[in-house]
Amino acid sequence: MISPSGTPRSSAQHRRTAGNDRRVLVVTGTGTDVGKTVLTAALAALAAARGDRVAVLKPAQTGVGPDEPGDLADVLRLTGAAITTSELARYPDPLAPATAARRAGAAPVTPADAADRAGKLAADHDLVIVEGAGGLLVRFTDDPPGTIADVAAALDAPVLVVAAAGLGTLNHTVLTVEALHARRLTCTGVVVGAWPAEPDLATRCNLADLPAVTGVPLLGALPDGAGTLRPHDFAEVARHTLAPELGGEWHTPGP
């Protein structure tokens, strides 16, 4: 179980403090295609393996048709567990949710909509993971502007940032963490979403540089290709590549 501070706790401990703990974690990225869904599935798999009741909320899914599998289908495939999933809306164009909704002539998902659903899921789950779309400030709504940061603020929930591994990630990750701090939101830490099999010099250096420049801990590095694994293997990879704060056993390598 993940507390607002990022510390694991047992389901029993969690239920004793349920009145003071919303039990929600928001997952965002430094951009698109950085590994948010795979990390979301990894968190869900570790929590489910401990016996926690887990729900994953995707407020807005873009780029898929009505009958096509989206991110939540990937979460279910990777965990192989009885995970509750919830999606508020989907739009066919692979764009920011606000733009995709506008092009589809459909109502957008507001931060209030997402926060309300997450709060209801938290009433009977030990962990609710809310996966954003793209980066932190990608808009769900245009007027007024609404983002996954506003969802986290409405829930008073901590935010876990998924970052790319290689050159350029330091700037993108610092900007994301600074945006969270500017909004007085808690950043639990950073996870590299797709660690390459043969990391180059910049990528290797980023293991030490990411926590140094962001001021928040590096909490794991999921291997590239983890999203193709079977549930048992995926759970083992999650356990070995996510930090104890997220329910795993990974520790940041030394210099």
KAWOSUL-V18225 format. One record per backbone hydrogen bond with DSSP energy under -1.0 kcal/mol. CO is the residue of the C=O (numbers start at 1). NH is the residue of the N-H. Records with the same first field share a line. If there is no record, write none. Layout:
CO=NH + NH
This chain:
1=9
3=6
7=3
10=14
11=15
12=16
14=17
17=20
23=128
25=130
26=160
27=132
28=162
35=39
36=40
37=41
38=42
39=43
40=44
41=45
42=46
43=47
44=48
45=49
47=52
48=51
53=126 + 127
54=84
55=129
56=86
57=131
58=88
61=91
65=68
70=74
71=75
72=76
73=77
74=78
75=79
76=80
81=83
84=56
86=58
89=61
91=63
93=95
96=100
97=101
98=102
99=103
100=104
101=106
110=114
111=115
112=116
113=117
114=118
115=119
116=120
117=121
118=122
121=124
127=55
128=25
129=57
130=27
135=138
136=149
139=98
141=146
146=140 + 141
147=151
148=152
149=153
150=154
151=155
152=156 + 157
158=26
159=188
160=28
161=191
162=30
163=193
166=169
168=172
169=173
170=174
171=175
172=176
173=177
174=178
175=179
176=180
177=181
178=182
179=183
180=185
181=184
186=159
189=161
190=219
191=163
192=222
195=224
200=204
201=205
202=206
204=207
205=208 + 209
206=210
208=212
209=213
210=214
211=215
217=190
219=243
220=192
222=195
223=226
225=228
226=229
230=234
231=235
232=236
233=237
234=238
235=239
236=240
237=241
238=242
239=249
241=221
242=250
243=246 + 248
244=247
